[in-house]
Amino acid sequence: MIMKRITASLHLCAAVAASLLAVGCSHLSDEAKEMVGNYYIPVISEDQPLMELRGDGKCVIRAIRPGVLTYQVPGKWNVTDDTLRMELDPAEVTWEGDSSLIGEVPLEIKRAVVEFTGVNLTLMQNDILKVYHRRVE
């Protein structure tokens, strides 16, 4: 009888821990959850996304100069107040090509979300619009 109660208590604790973990991993806003995917600007790259926005809140941002340099920085992302916010980890930058061309990698990137159609994501920074094409892979 005591063993059954202990076992039941352990199962309950495991279930509570699993639900808390699931809630903790899903910190993305409702807006952000709709935007999960890989984003490209075709004139820059057709085969490597410039932004990977993952459902677990992690992201990878790439800077690509075709034939010269490609570097990527991992981080975390979310959308709040109609703004895409990415906290990057410059210590984890990786690259292919001439690394002397890598400038200062920001700790945070913020871009106003102008429009999201499900296929295209339009972001604005300093009055410049960029349209990213999403592929859910």
Beta strands, then each sheet from edge to edge (+ up, - down):
strand 1: 37-40
strand 2: 51-53
strand 3: 58-65
strand 4: 69-80
strand 5: 83-88
strand 6: 94-97
strand 7: 108-116
strand 8: 120-125
strand 9: 128-135
sheet 1: 6+ 4- 3+ 2- 1+ 9- 8+ 7- 5+
end
